[in-house]
Amino acid sequence: MSADAIKSIGEAEEEARKARIYAQEKAALLVIEAEKAGQETVEATLARAELEIADLGRLSDQKAREEAVELASWAANRQATLRARAEGRLDKAAELIVERILAL
């Protein structure tokens, strides 16, 4: 083999070694960038999720208040109905008591 051929092979090997090192460094940088982008995506997703949870909490509180008002209204109506019935029966009970007392 001639000296030129040996020199060419050595240069090619050196270039291949440098290219391999460059590729490894580039790959390491790409991994770091991908991890950073992934972390940013996770953080953004968590922030959106926290906002959605807060919104859902507000909506559920509002819904609970509306249902409590509706239930209180229903209970007040029911109470008024029962009171009216009881008052009507009270008059009848008083009449029966008076009749029995007079019957003695």
Secondary structure, 3 states (H helix, E strand, C coil): CCHHHHHHHHHHHHHHHHHHHHHHHHHHHHHHHHHHHHHHHHHHHHHHHHHHHHHHHHHHHHHHHHHHHHHHHHHHHHHHHHHHHHHHHHHHHHHHHHHHHHHC
